[in-house]
Structure formats: C-alpha cells, structure tokens
Amino acid sequence: MIKNINKNSDIPKKISICEKCGNTCEEVESNFILYGFKLCRSCKLTETIFPVF
Ligand SMILES: [Zn+2]
C-alpha cells in the first residue's frame, strides 16, 4: 500500500529569530528567503506598510 507522504523534505524546520523584535517565528526563515530580511510575520507586515529601506 502506497502511503501519501507529505512532500515536505526531511530538513528540520529552522526556527529563526526576528532581527527586529527578537521573537522566534518559523516565518522568519521563509521571509528571509523571500525578502532577504529576517523578520517575523508582524514585523514583515510593519515593513511592508512602512518601508524603512
Ligand atoms: Zn519581529
């Protein structure tokens, strides 16, 4: 019987620390890949609304 395995690779999820507020959030890593900034979800929203760069 073939089990439908989750296509996610076996790489353990990195929980990174947001550079701005210091919170740990698993979105920090994906935001870093996408935008180049290590930001958690709320800080990313803030950056998006009020760009500092
Ligand atoms: Zn943050």
mmCIF file of the protein (N, C-alpha, C, O) and its ligand, coordinates in Angstrom:
data_MODEL
# 
_entry.id   MODEL 
# 
loop_
_entity.id 
_entity.type 
_entity.pdbx_number_of_molecules 
1 polymer     1 
2 non-polymer 1 
# 
_entity_poly.entity_id                      1 
_entity_poly.type                           'polypeptide(L)' 
_entity_poly.nstd_linkage                   no 
_entity_poly.nstd_monomer                   no 
_entity_poly.pdbx_seq_one_letter_code       MIKNINKNSDIPKKISICEKCGNTCEEVESNFILYGFKLCRSCKLTETIFPVF 
_entity_poly.pdbx_seq_one_letter_code_can   MIKNINKNSDIPKKISICEKCGNTCEEVESNFILYGFKLCRSCKLTETIFPVF 
_entity_poly.pdbx_strand_id                 A 
# 
loop_
_entity_poly_seq.entity_id 
_entity_poly_seq.num 
_entity_poly_seq.mon_id 
_entity_poly_seq.hetero 
1 1  MET n 
1 2  ILE n 
1 3  LYS n 
1 4  ASN n 
1 5  ILE n 
1 6  ASN n 
1 7  LYS n 
1 8  ASN n 
1 9  SER n 
1 10 ASP n 
1 11 ILE n 
1 12 PRO n 
1 13 LYS n 
1 14 LYS n 
1 15 ILE n 
1 16 SER n 
1 17 ILE n 
1 18 CYS n 
1 19 GLU n 
1 20 LYS n 
1 21 CYS n 
1 22 GLY n 
1 23 ASN n 
1 24 THR n 
1 25 CYS n 
1 26 GLU n 
1 27 GLU n 
1 28 VAL n 
1 29 GLU n 
1 30 SER n 
1 31 ASN n 
1 32 PHE n 
1 33 ILE n 
1 34 LEU n 
1 35 TYR n 
1 36 GLY n 
1 37 PHE n 
1 38 LYS n 
1 39 LEU n 
1 40 CYS n 
1 41 ARG n 
1 42 SER n 
1 43 CYS n 
1 44 LYS n 
1 45 LEU n 
1 46 THR n 
1 47 GLU n 
1 48 THR n 
1 49 ILE n 
1 50 PHE n 
1 51 PRO n 
1 52 VAL n 
1 53 PHE n 
# 
loop_
_struct_asym.id 
_struct_asym.entity_id 
A 1 
B 2 
# 
loop_
_chem_comp.id 
_chem_comp.type 
_chem_comp.mon_nstd_flag 
ARG 'L-peptide linking' y 
ASN 'L-peptide linking' y 
ASP 'L-peptide linking' y 
CYS 'L-peptide linking' y 
GLU 'L-peptide linking' y 
GLY 'peptide linking'   y 
ILE 'L-peptide linking' y 
LEU 'L-peptide linking' y 
LYS 'L-peptide linking' y 
MET 'L-peptide linking' y 
PHE 'L-peptide linking' y 
PRO 'L-peptide linking' y 
SER 'L-peptide linking' y 
THR 'L-peptide linking' y 
TYR 'L-peptide linking' y 
VAL 'L-peptide linking' y 
ZN  non-polymer         . 
# 
_pdbx_entity_nonpoly.entity_id   2 
_pdbx_entity_nonpoly.name        ? 
_pdbx_entity_nonpoly.comp_id     ZN 
# 
_pdbx_nonpoly_scheme.asym_id         B 
_pdbx_nonpoly_scheme.entity_id       2 
_pdbx_nonpoly_scheme.mon_id          ZN 
_pdbx_nonpoly_scheme.ndb_seq_num     1 
_pdbx_nonpoly_scheme.pdb_seq_num     101 
_pdbx_nonpoly_scheme.auth_seq_num    101 
_pdbx_nonpoly_scheme.pdb_mon_id      ZN 
_pdbx_nonpoly_scheme.auth_mon_id     ZN 
_pdbx_nonpoly_scheme.pdb_strand_id   A 
_pdbx_nonpoly_scheme.pdb_ins_code    . 
# 
loop_
_atom_site.group_PDB 
_atom_site.id 
_atom_site.type_symbol 
_atom_site.label_atom_id 
_atom_site.label_alt_id 
_atom_site.label_comp_id 
_atom_site.label_asym_id 
_atom_site.label_entity_id 
_atom_site.label_seq_id 
_atom_site.pdbx_PDB_ins_code 
_atom_site.Cartn_x 
_atom_site.Cartn_y 
_atom_site.Cartn_z 
_atom_site.occupancy 
_atom_site.B_iso_or_equiv 
_atom_site.pdbx_formal_charge 
_atom_site.auth_seq_id 
_atom_site.auth_comp_id 
_atom_site.auth_asym_id 
_atom_site.auth_atom_id 
_atom_site.pdbx_PDB_model_num 
ATOM   1   N  N  . MET A 1 1  ? 0.848  -1.212 0.000  1.00 0.00 ? 1   MET A N  1 
ATOM   2   C  CA . MET A 1 1  ? 0.000  0.000  0.000  1.00 0.00 ? 1   MET A CA 1 
ATOM   3   C  C  . MET A 1 1  ? 0.876  1.251  0.000  1.00 0.00 ? 1   MET A C  1 
ATOM   4   O  O  . MET A 1 1  ? 1.790  1.399  0.811  1.00 0.00 ? 1   MET A O  1 
ATOM   5   N  N  . ILE A 1 2  ? 0.571  2.123  -0.915 1.00 0.00 ? 2   ILE A N  1 
ATOM   6   C  CA . ILE A 1 2  ? 1.382  3.339  -1.016 1.00 0.00 ? 2   ILE A CA 1 
ATOM   7   C  C  . ILE A 1 2  ? 0.778  4.423  -0.139 1.00 0.00 ? 2   ILE A C  1 
ATOM   8   O  O  . ILE A 1 2  ? -0.382 4.809  -0.282 1.00 0.00 ? 2   ILE A O  1 
ATOM   9   N  N  . LYS A 1 3  ? 1.592  4.880  0.747  1.00 0.00 ? 3   LYS A N  1 
ATOM   10  C  CA . LYS A 1 3  ? 1.134  5.956  1.622  1.00 0.00 ? 3   LYS A CA 1 
ATOM   11  C  C  . LYS A 1 3  ? 1.451  7.309  1.002  1.00 0.00 ? 3   LYS A C  1 
ATOM   12  O  O  . LYS A 1 3  ? 2.536  7.522  0.460  1.00 0.00 ? 3   LYS A O  1 
ATOM   13  N  N  . ASN A 1 4  ? 0.532  8.175  1.086  1.00 0.00 ? 4   ASN A N  1 
ATOM   14  C  CA . ASN A 1 4  ? 0.785  9.515  0.557  1.00 0.00 ? 4   ASN A CA 1 
ATOM   15  C  C  . ASN A 1 4  ? 1.642  10.291 1.542  1.00 0.00 ? 4   ASN A C  1 
ATOM   16  O  O  . ASN A 1 4  ? 1.156  10.824 2.539  1.00 0.00 ? 4   ASN A O  1 
ATOM   17  N  N  . ILE A 1 5  ? 2.906  10.339 1.239  1.00 0.00 ? 5   ILE A N  1 
ATOM   18  C  CA . ILE A 1 5  ? 3.839  11.008 2.151  1.00 0.00 ? 5   ILE A CA 1 
ATOM   19  C  C  . ILE A 1 5  ? 3.829  12.508 1.867  1.00 0.00 ? 5   ILE A C  1 
ATOM   20  O  O  . ILE A 1 5  ? 3.776  12.946 0.717  1.00 0.00 ? 5   ILE A O  1 
ATOM   21  N  N  . ASN A 1 6  ? 3.881  13.248 2.910  1.00 0.00 ? 6   ASN A N  1 
ATOM   22  C  CA . ASN A 1 6  ? 3.960  14.694 2.783  1.00 0.00 ? 6   ASN A CA 1 
ATOM   23  C  C  . ASN A 1 6  ? 5.195  15.064 1.966  1.00 0.00 ? 6   ASN A C  1 
ATOM   24  O  O  . ASN A 1 6  ? 6.304  14.618 2.259  1.00 0.00 ? 6   ASN A O  1 
ATOM   25  N  N  . LYS A 1 7  ? 4.991  15.865 0.963  1.00 0.00 ? 7   LYS A N  1 
ATOM   26  C  CA . LYS A 1 7  ? 6.082  16.172 0.040  1.00 0.00 ? 7   LYS A CA 1 
ATOM   27  C  C  . LYS A 1 7  ? 7.151  17.047 0.661  1.00 0.00 ? 7   LYS A C  1 
ATOM   28  O  O  . LYS A 1 7  ? 8.175  17.310 0.031  1.00 0.00 ? 7   LYS A O  1 
ATOM   29  N  N  . ASN A 1 8  ? 6.936  17.496 1.866  1.00 0.00 ? 8   ASN A N  1 
ATOM   30  C  CA . ASN A 1 8  ? 7.962  18.305 2.523  1.00 0.00 ? 8   ASN A CA 1 
ATOM   31  C  C  . ASN A 1 8  ? 9.229  17.492 2.704  1.00 0.00 ? 8   ASN A C  1 
ATOM   32  O  O  . ASN A 1 8  ? 9.175  16.328 3.102  1.00 0.00 ? 8   ASN A O  1 
ATOM   33  N  N  . SER A 1 9  ? 10.343 18.088 2.420  1.00 0.00 ? 9   SER A N  1 
ATOM   34  C  CA . SER A 1 9  ? 11.605 17.386 2.577  1.00 0.00 ? 9   SER A CA 1 
ATOM   35  C  C  . SER A 1 9  ? 11.872 17.157 4.058  1.00 0.00 ? 9   SER A C  1 
ATOM   36  O  O  . SER A 1 9  ? 11.224 17.735 4.931  1.00 0.00 ? 9   SER A O  1 
ATOM   37  N  N  . ASP A 1 10 ? 12.841 16.299 4.306  1.00 0.00 ? 10  ASP A N  1 
ATOM   38  C  CA . ASP A 1 10 ? 13.105 15.895 5.676  1.00 0.00 ? 10  ASP A CA 1 
ATOM   39  C  C  . ASP A 1 10 ? 13.954 16.897 6.438  1.00 0.00 ? 10  ASP A C  1 
ATOM   40  O  O  . ASP A 1 10 ? 14.362 16.642 7.571  1.00 0.00 ? 10  ASP A O  1 
ATOM   41  N  N  . ILE A 1 11 ? 14.215 18.011 5.827  1.00 0.00 ? 11  ILE A N  1 
ATOM   42  C  CA . ILE A 1 11 ? 15.007 19.022 6.508  1.00 0.00 ? 11  ILE A CA 1 
ATOM   43  C  C  . ILE A 1 11 ? 14.213 19.565 7.693  1.00 0.00 ? 11  ILE A C  1 
ATOM   44  O  O  . ILE A 1 11 ? 13.079 20.013 7.526  1.00 0.00 ? 11  ILE A O  1 
ATOM   45  N  N  . PRO A 1 12 ? 14.794 19.529 8.871  1.00 0.00 ? 12  PRO A N  1 
ATOM   46  C  CA . PRO A 1 12 ? 14.073 20.049 10.027 1.00 0.00 ? 12  PRO A CA 1 
ATOM   47  C  C  . PRO A 1 12 ? 13.822 21.541 9.898  1.00 0.00 ? 12  PRO A C  1 
ATOM   48  O  O  . PRO A 1 12 ? 14.645 22.296 9.382  1.00 0.00 ? 12  PRO A O  1 
ATOM   49  N  N  . LYS A 1 13 ? 12.674 21.929 10.377 1.00 0.00 ? 13  LYS A N  1 
ATOM   50  C  CA . LYS A 1 13 ? 12.305 23.338 10.277 1.00 0.00 ? 13  LYS A CA 1 
ATOM   51  C  C  . LYS A 1 13 ? 13.202 24.190 11.153 1.00 0.00 ? 13  LYS A C  1 
ATOM   52  O  O  . LYS A 1 13 ? 13.368 23.932 12.345 1.00 0.00 ? 13  LYS A O  1 
ATOM   53  N  N  . LYS A 1 14 ? 13.770 25.200 10.540 1.00 0.00 ? 14  LYS A N  1 
ATOM   54  C  CA . LYS A 1 14 ? 14.598 26.120 11.311 1.00 0.00 ? 14  LYS A CA 1 
ATOM   55  C  C  . LYS A 1 14 ? 13.702 27.202 11.896 1.00 0.00 ? 14  LYS A C  1 
ATOM   56  O  O  . LYS A 1 14 ? 12.955 27.867 11.179 1.00 0.00 ? 14  LYS A O  1 
ATOM   57  N  N  . ILE A 1 15 ? 13.789 27.357 13.167 1.00 0.00 ? 15  ILE A N  1 
ATOM   58  C  CA . ILE A 1 15 ? 13.076 28.463 13.789 1.00 0.00 ? 15  ILE A CA 1 
ATOM   59  C  C  . ILE A 1 15 ? 14.079 29.583 14.007 1.00 0.00 ? 15  ILE A C  1 
ATOM   60  O  O  . ILE A 1 15 ? 14.980 29.475 14.838 1.00 0.00 ? 15  ILE A O  1 
ATOM   61  N  N  . SER A 1 16 ? 13.915 30.633 13.268 1.00 0.00 ? 16  SER A N  1 
ATOM   62  C  CA . SER A 1 16 ? 14.867 31.728 13.342 1.00 0.00 ? 16  SER A CA 1 
ATOM   63  C  C  . SER A 1 16 ? 14.318 32.857 14.199 1.00 0.00 ? 16  SER A C  1 
ATOM   64  O  O  . SER A 1 16 ? 13.124 32.932 14.489 1.00 0.00 ? 16  SER A O  1 
ATOM   65  N  N  . ILE A 1 17 ? 15.214 33.710 14.581 1.00 0.00 ? 17  ILE A N  1 
ATOM   66  C  CA . ILE A 1 17 ? 14.839 34.823 15.437 1.00 0.00 ? 17  ILE A CA 1 
ATOM   67  C  C  . ILE A 1 17 ? 14.677 36.072 14.588 1.00 0.00 ? 17  ILE A C  1 
ATOM   68  O  O  . ILE A 1 17 ? 15.530 36.385 13.757 1.00 0.00 ? 17  ILE A O  1 
ATOM   69  N  N  . CYS A 1 18 ? 13.613 36.760 14.796 1.00 0.00 ? 18  CYS A N  1 
ATOM   70  C  CA . CYS A 1 18 ? 13.365 38.009 14.090 1.00 0.00 ? 18  CYS A CA 1 
ATOM   71  C  C  . CYS A 1 18 ? 14.421 39.033 14.495 1.00 0.00 ? 18  CYS A C  1 
ATOM   72  O  O  . CYS A 1 18 ? 14.706 39.212 15.679 1.00 0.00 ? 18  CYS A O  1 
ATOM   73  N  N  . GLU A 1 19 ? 14.993 39.696 13.501 1.00 0.00 ? 19  GLU A N  1 
ATOM   74  C  CA . GLU A 1 19 ? 16.049 40.672 13.784 1.00 0.00 ? 19  GLU A CA 1 
ATOM   75  C  C  . GLU A 1 19 ? 15.499 41.919 14.439 1.00 0.00 ? 19  GLU A C  1 
ATOM   76  O  O  . GLU A 1 19 ? 16.234 42.677 15.072 1.00 0.00 ? 19  GLU A O  1 
ATOM   77  N  N  . LYS A 1 20 ? 14.215 42.125 14.287 1.00 0.00 ? 20  LYS A N  1 
ATOM   78  C  CA . LYS A 1 20 ? 13.662 43.388 14.754 1.00 0.00 ? 20  LYS A CA 1 
ATOM   79  C  C  . LYS A 1 20 ? 13.133 43.295 16.178 1.00 0.00 ? 20  LYS A C  1 
ATOM   80  O  O  . LYS A 1 20 ? 13.481 44.103 17.039 1.00 0.00 ? 20  LYS A O  1 
ATOM   81  N  N  . CYS A 1 21 ? 12.289 42.300 16.410 1.00 0.00 ? 21  CYS A N  1 
ATOM   82  C  CA . CYS A 1 21 ? 11.661 42.230 17.725 1.00 0.00 ? 21  CYS A CA 1 
ATOM   83  C  C  . CYS A 1 21 ? 12.216 41.096 18.573 1.00 0.00 ? 21  CYS A C  1 
ATOM   84  O  O  . CYS A 1 21 ? 11.931 41.019 19.768 1.00 0.00 ? 21  CYS A O  1 
ATOM   85  N  N  . GLY A 1 22 ? 13.013 40.210 17.963 1.00 0.00 ? 22  GLY A N  1 
ATOM   86  C  CA . GLY A 1 22 ? 13.627 39.147 18.732 1.00 0.00 ? 22  GLY A CA 1 
ATOM   87  C  C  . GLY A 1 22 ? 12.737 37.954 18.972 1.00 0.00 ? 22  GLY A C  1 
ATOM   88  O  O  . GLY A 1 22 ? 13.123 37.025 19.681 1.00 0.00 ? 22  GLY A O  1 
ATOM   89  N  N  . ASN A 1 23 ? 11.564 37.961 18.401 1.00 0.00 ? 23  ASN A N  1 
ATOM   90  C  CA . ASN A 1 23 ? 10.686 36.818 18.547 1.00 0.00 ? 23  ASN A CA 1 
ATOM   91  C  C  . ASN A 1 23 ? 11.142 35.672 17.659 1.00 0.00 ? 23  ASN A C  1 
ATOM   92  O  O  . ASN A 1 23 ? 11.695 35.888 16.580 1.00 0.00 ? 23  ASN A O  1 
ATOM   93  N  N  . THR A 1 24 ? 10.909 34.470 18.118 1.00 0.00 ? 24  THR A N  1 
ATOM   94  C  CA . THR A 1 24 ? 11.166 33.318 17.266 1.00 0.00 ? 24  THR A CA 1 
ATOM   95  C  C  . THR A 1 24 ? 9.897  32.981 16.511 1.00 0.00 ? 24  THR A C  1 
ATOM   96  O  O  . THR A 1 24 ? 8.818  32.867 17.094 1.00 0.00 ? 24  THR A O  1 
ATOM   97  N  N  . CYS A 1 25 ? 10.042 32.825 15.217 1.00 0.00 ? 25  CYS A N  1 
ATOM   98  C  CA . CYS A 1 25 ? 8.891  32.568 14.365 1.00 0.00 ? 25  CYS A CA 1 
ATOM   99  C  C  . CYS A 1 25 ? 9.368  31.763 13.177 1.00 0.00 ? 25  CYS A C  1 
ATOM   100 O  O  . CYS A 1 25 ? 10.405 32.067 12.588 1.00 0.00 ? 25  CYS A O  1 
ATOM   101 N  N  . GLU A 1 26 ? 8.614  30.735 12.822 1.00 0.00 ? 26  GLU A N  1 
ATOM   102 C  CA . GLU A 1 26 ? 9.072  29.937 11.691 1.00 0.00 ? 26  GLU A CA 1 
ATOM   103 C  C  . GLU A 1 26 ? 8.907  30.678 10.374 1.00 0.00 ? 26  GLU A C  1 
ATOM   104 O  O  . GLU A 1 26 ? 9.413  30.225 9.347  1.00 0.00 ? 26  GLU A O  1 
ATOM   105 N  N  . GLU A 1 27 ? 8.224  31.781 10.384 1.00 0.00 ? 27  GLU A N  1 
ATOM   106 C  CA . GLU A 1 27 ? 8.106  32.570 9.159  1.00 0.00 ? 27  GLU A CA 1 
ATOM   107 C  C  . GLU A 1 27 ? 9.340  33.418 8.904  1.00 0.00 ? 27  GLU A C  1 
ATOM   108 O  O  . GLU A 1 27 ? 9.535  33.926 7.799  1.00 0.00 ? 27  GLU A O  1 
ATOM   109 N  N  . VAL A 1 28 ? 10.174 33.571 9.926  1.00 0.00 ? 28  VAL A N  1 
ATOM   110 C  CA . VAL A 1 28 ? 11.382 34.376 9.752  1.00 0.00 ? 28  VAL A CA 1 
ATOM   111 C  C  . VAL A 1 28 ? 12.235 33.795 8.637  1.00 0.00 ? 28  VAL A C  1 
ATOM   112 O  O  . VAL A 1 28 ? 12.747 34.521 7.785  1.00 0.00 ? 28  VAL A O  1 
ATOM   113 N  N  . GLU A 1 29 ? 12.376 32.500 8.656  1.00 0.00 ? 29  GLU A N  1 
ATOM   114 C  CA . GLU A 1 29 ? 13.221 31.853 7.653  1.00 0.00 ? 29  GLU A CA 1 
ATOM   115 C  C  . GLU A 1 29 ? 12.667 32.048 6.251  1.00 0.00 ? 29  GLU A C  1 
ATOM   116 O  O  . GLU A 1 29 ? 13.408 32.384 5.327  1.00 0.00 ? 29  GLU A O  1 
ATOM   117 N  N  . SER A 1 30 ? 11.376 31.839 6.093  1.00 0.00 ? 30  SER A N  1 
ATOM   118 C  CA . SER A 1 30 ? 10.802 31.980 4.752  1.00 0.00 ? 30  SER A CA 1 
ATOM   119 C  C  . SER A 1 30 ? 10.801 33.438 4.315  1.00 0.00 ? 30  SER A C  1 
ATOM   120 O  O  . SER A 1 30 ? 10.975 33.728 3.131  1.00 0.00 ? 30  SER A O  1 
ATOM   121 N  N  . ASN A 1 31 ? 10.607 34.353 5.250  1.00 0.00 ? 31  ASN A N  1 
ATOM   122 C  CA . ASN A 1 31 ? 10.678 35.763 4.887  1.00 0.00 ? 31  ASN A CA 1 
ATOM   123 C  C  . ASN A 1 31 ? 12.090 36.148 4.480  1.00 0.00 ? 31  ASN A C  1 
ATOM   124 O  O  . ASN A 1 31 ? 12.289 36.994 3.608  1.00 0.00 ? 31  ASN A O  1 
ATOM   125 N  N  . PHE A 1 32 ? 13.063 35.520 5.117  1.00 0.00 ? 32  PHE A N  1 
ATOM   126 C  CA . PHE A 1 32 ? 14.451 35.804 4.753  1.00 0.00 ? 32  PHE A CA 1 
ATOM   127 C  C  . PHE A 1 32 ? 14.727 35.313 3.339  1.00 0.00 ? 32  PHE A C  1 
ATOM   128 O  O  . PHE A 1 32 ? 15.401 35.985 2.557  1.00 0.00 ? 32  PHE A O  1 
ATOM   129 N  N  . ILE A 1 33 ? 14.202 34.134 3.017  1.00 0.00 ? 33  ILE A N  1 
ATOM   130 C  CA . ILE A 1 33 ? 14.395 33.601 1.673  1.00 0.00 ? 33  ILE A CA 1 
ATOM   131 C  C  . ILE A 1 33 ? 13.673 34.475 0.651  1.00 0.00 ? 33  ILE A C  1 
ATOM   132 O  O  . ILE A 1 33 ? 14.203 34.751 -0.425 1.00 0.00 ? 33  ILE A O  1 
ATOM   133 N  N  . LEU A 1 34 ? 12.462 34.908 0.993  1.00 0.00 ? 34  LEU A N  1 
ATOM   134 C  CA . LEU A 1 34 ? 11.645 35.651 0.037  1.00 0.00 ? 34  LEU A CA 1 
ATOM   135 C  C  . LEU A 1 34 ? 12.103 37.101 -0.092 1.00 0.00 ? 34  LEU A C  1 
ATOM   136 O  O  . LEU A 1 34 ? 12.180 37.636 -1.198 1.00 0.00 ? 34  LEU A O  1 
ATOM   137 N  N  . TYR A 1 35 ? 12.405 37.732 1.036  1.00 0.00 ? 35  TYR A N  1 
ATOM   138 C  CA . TYR A 1 35 ? 12.623 39.177 1.005  1.00 0.00 ? 35  TYR A CA 1 
ATOM   139 C  C  . TYR A 1 35 ? 14.030 39.586 1.418  1.00 0.00 ? 35  TYR A C  1 
ATOM   140 O  O  . TYR A 1 35 ? 14.425 40.736 1.228  1.00 0.00 ? 35  TYR A O  1 
ATOM   141 N  N  . GLY A 1 36 ? 14.782 38.653 1.980  1.00 0.00 ? 36  GLY A N  1 
ATOM   142 C  CA . GLY A 1 36 ? 16.129 38.994 2.404  1.00 0.00 ? 36  GLY A CA 1 
ATOM   143 C  C  . GLY A 1 36 ? 16.194 39.649 3.768  1.00 0.00 ? 36  GLY A C  1 
ATOM   144 O  O  . GLY A 1 36 ? 17.248 40.127 4.189  1.00 0.00 ? 36  GLY A O  1 
ATOM   145 N  N  . PHE A 1 37 ? 15.052 39.670 4.463  1.00 0.00 ? 37  PHE A N  1 
ATOM   146 C  CA . PHE A 1 37 ? 15.027 40.246 5.798  1.00 0.00 ? 37  PHE A CA 1 
ATOM   147 C  C  . PHE A 1 37 ? 14.563 39.196 6.777  1.00 0.00 ? 37  PHE A C  1 
ATOM   148 O  O  . PHE A 1 37 ? 13.588 38.486 6.533  1.00 0.00 ? 37  PHE A O  1 
ATOM   149 N  N  . LYS A 1 38 ? 15.271 39.103 7.889  1.00 0.00 ? 38  LYS A N  1 
ATOM   150 C  CA . LYS A 1 38 ? 14.856 38.156 8.915  1.00 0.00 ? 38  LYS A CA 1 
ATOM   151 C  C  . LYS A 1 38 ? 13.817 38.813 9.796  1.00 0.00 ? 38  LYS A C  1 
ATOM   152 O  O  . LYS A 1 38 ? 14.122 39.391 10.839 1.00 0.00 ? 38  LYS A O  1 
ATOM   153 N  N  . LEU A 1 39 ? 12.587 38.708 9.348  1.00 0.00 ? 39  LEU A N  1 
ATOM   154 C  CA . LEU A 1 39 ? 11.501 39.358 10.053 1.00 0.00 ? 39  LEU A CA 1 
ATOM   155 C  C  . LEU A 1 39 ? 10.399 38.353 10.337 1.00 0.00 ? 39  LEU A C  1 
ATOM   156 O  O  . LEU A 1 39 ? 10.119 37.473 9.523  1.00 0.00 ? 39  LEU A O  1 
ATOM   157 N  N  . CYS A 1 40 ? 9.785  38.491 11.484 1.00 0.00 ? 40  CYS A N  1 
ATOM   158 C  CA . CYS A 1 40 ? 8.630  37.665 11.780 1.00 0.00 ? 40  CYS A CA 1 
ATOM   159 C  C  . CYS A 1 40 ? 7.423  38.227 11.021 1.00 0.00 ? 40  CYS A C  1 
ATOM   160 O  O  . CYS A 1 40 ? 7.513  39.219 10.298 1.00 0.00 ? 40  CYS A O  1 
ATOM   161 N  N  . ARG A 1 41 ? 6.312  37.557 11.219 1.00 0.00 ? 41  ARG A N  1 
ATOM   162 C  CA . ARG A 1 41 ? 5.145  37.945 10.426 1.00 0.00 ? 41  ARG A CA 1 
ATOM   163 C  C  . ARG A 1 41 ? 4.709  39.378 10.718 1.00 0.00 ? 41  ARG A C  1 
ATOM   164 O  O  . ARG A 1 41 ? 4.437  40.146 9.795  1.00 0.00 ? 41  ARG A O  1 
ATOM   165 N  N  . SER A 1 42 ? 4.643  39.733 11.978 1.00 0.00 ? 42  SER A N  1 
ATOM   166 C  CA . SER A 1 42 ? 4.132  41.063 12.302 1.00 0.00 ? 42  SER A CA 1 
ATOM   167 C  C  . SER A 1 42 ? 5.123  42.142 11.889 1.00 0.00 ? 42  SER A C  1 
ATOM   168 O  O  . SER A 1 42 ? 4.718  43.214 11.439 1.00 0.00 ? 42  SER A O  1 
ATOM   169 N  N  . CYS A 1 43 ? 6.424  41.871 12.038 1.00 0.00 ? 43  CYS A N  1 
ATOM   170 C  CA . CYS A 1 43 ? 7.404  42.864 11.624 1.00 0.00 ? 43  CYS A CA 1 
ATOM   171 C  C  . CYS A 1 43 ? 7.418  42.990 10.108 1.00 0.00 ? 43  CYS A C  1 
ATOM   172 O  O  . CYS A 1 43 ? 7.618  44.082 9.577  1.00 0.00 ? 43  CYS A O  1 
ATOM   173 N  N  . LYS A 1 44 ? 7.209  41.891 9.418  1.00 0.00 ? 44  LYS A N  1 
ATOM   174 C  CA . LYS A 1 44 ? 7.170  41.962 7.962  1.00 0.00 ? 44  LYS A CA 1 
ATOM   175 C  C  . LYS A 1 44 ? 6.002  42.824 7.517  1.00 0.00 ? 44  LYS A C  1 
ATOM   176 O  O  . LYS A 1 44 ? 6.124  43.616 6.583  1.00 0.00 ? 44  LYS A O  1 
ATOM   177 N  N  . LEU A 1 45 ? 4.877  42.669 8.184  1.00 0.00 ? 45  LEU A N  1 
ATOM   178 C  CA . LEU A 1 45 ? 3.720  43.495 7.869  1.00 0.00 ? 45  LEU A CA 1 
ATOM   179 C  C  . LEU A 1 45 ? 4.037  44.966 8.108  1.00 0.00 ? 45  LEU A C  1 
ATOM   180 O  O  . LEU A 1 45 ? 3.680  45.828 7.306  1.00 0.00 ? 45  LEU A O  1 
ATOM   181 N  N  . THR A 1 46 ? 4.702  45.237 9.207  1.00 0.00 ? 46  THR A N  1 
ATOM   182 C  CA . THR A 1 46 ? 5.070  46.612 9.502  1.00 0.00 ? 46  THR A CA 1 
ATOM   183 C  C  . THR A 1 46 ? 5.998  47.163 8.440  1.00 0.00 ? 46  THR A C  1 
ATOM   184 O  O  . THR A 1 46 ? 5.841  48.300 7.996  1.00 0.00 ? 46  THR A O  1 
ATOM   185 N  N  . GLU A 1 47 ? 6.976  46.346 8.029  1.00 0.00 ? 47  GLU A N  1 
ATOM   186 C  CA . GLU A 1 47 ? 7.912  46.785 6.998  1.00 0.00 ? 47  GLU A CA 1 
ATOM   187 C  C  . GLU A 1 47 ? 7.204  47.009 5.672  1.00 0.00 ? 47  GLU A C  1 
ATOM   188 O  O  . GLU A 1 47 ? 7.555  47.902 4.900  1.00 0.00 ? 47  GLU A O  1 
ATOM   189 N  N  . THR A 1 48 ? 6.215  46.189 5.431  1.00 0.00 ? 48  THR A N  1 
ATOM   190 C  CA . THR A 1 48 ? 5.507  46.314 4.161  1.00 0.00 ? 48  THR A CA 1 
ATOM   191 C  C  . THR A 1 48 ? 4.673  47.596 4.138  1.00 0.00 ? 48  THR A C  1 
ATOM   192 O  O  . THR A 1 48 ? 4.560  48.266 3.112  1.00 0.00 ? 48  THR A O  1 
ATOM   193 N  N  . ILE A 1 49 ? 4.103  47.914 5.279  1.00 0.00 ? 49  ILE A N  1 
ATOM   194 C  CA . ILE A 1 49 ? 3.257  49.095 5.317  1.00 0.00 ? 49  ILE A CA 1 
ATOM   195 C  C  . ILE A 1 49 ? 4.098  50.362 5.427  1.00 0.00 ? 49  ILE A C  1 
ATOM   196 O  O  . ILE A 1 49 ? 3.824  51.371 4.777  1.00 0.00 ? 49  ILE A O  1 
ATOM   197 N  N  . PHE A 1 50 ? 5.137  50.284 6.273  1.00 0.00 ? 50  PHE A N  1 
ATOM   198 C  CA . PHE A 1 50 ? 6.020  51.443 6.441  1.00 0.00 ? 50  PHE A CA 1 
ATOM   199 C  C  . PHE A 1 50 ? 7.443  51.045 6.078  1.00 0.00 ? 50  PHE A C  1 
ATOM   200 O  O  . PHE A 1 50 ? 8.235  50.720 6.963  1.00 0.00 ? 50  PHE A O  1 
ATOM   201 N  N  . PRO A 1 51 ? 7.775  51.064 4.816  1.00 0.00 ? 51  PRO A N  1 
ATOM   202 C  CA . PRO A 1 51 ? 9.124  50.648 4.414  1.00 0.00 ? 51  PRO A CA 1 
ATOM   203 C  C  . PRO A 1 51 ? 10.188 51.590 4.948  1.00 0.00 ? 51  PRO A C  1 
ATOM   204 O  O  . PRO A 1 51 ? 10.086 52.811 4.825  1.00 0.00 ? 51  PRO A O  1 
ATOM   205 N  N  . VAL A 1 52 ? 11.215 50.990 5.547  1.00 0.00 ? 52  VAL A N  1 
ATOM   206 C  CA . VAL A 1 52 ? 12.275 51.787 6.136  1.00 0.00 ? 52  VAL A CA 1 
ATOM   207 C  C  . VAL A 1 52 ? 13.461 51.865 5.197  1.00 0.00 ? 52  VAL A C  1 
ATOM   208 O  O  . VAL A 1 52 ? 14.272 52.787 5.278  1.00 0.00 ? 52  VAL A O  1 
ATOM   209 N  N  . PHE A 1 53 ? 13.556 50.892 4.305  1.00 0.00 ? 53  PHE A N  1 
ATOM   210 C  CA . PHE A 1 53 ? 14.756 50.773 3.484  1.00 0.00 ? 53  PHE A CA 1 
ATOM   211 C  C  . PHE A 1 53 ? 14.704 51.667 2.249  1.00 0.00 ? 53  PHE A C  1 
ATOM   212 O  O  . PHE A 1 53 ? 15.644 51.679 1.456  1.00 0.00 ? 53  PHE A O  1 
HETATM 213 ZN ZN . ZN  B 2 .  ? 9.529  40.594 14.604 1.00 0.00 2 101 ZN  A ZN 1 
# 
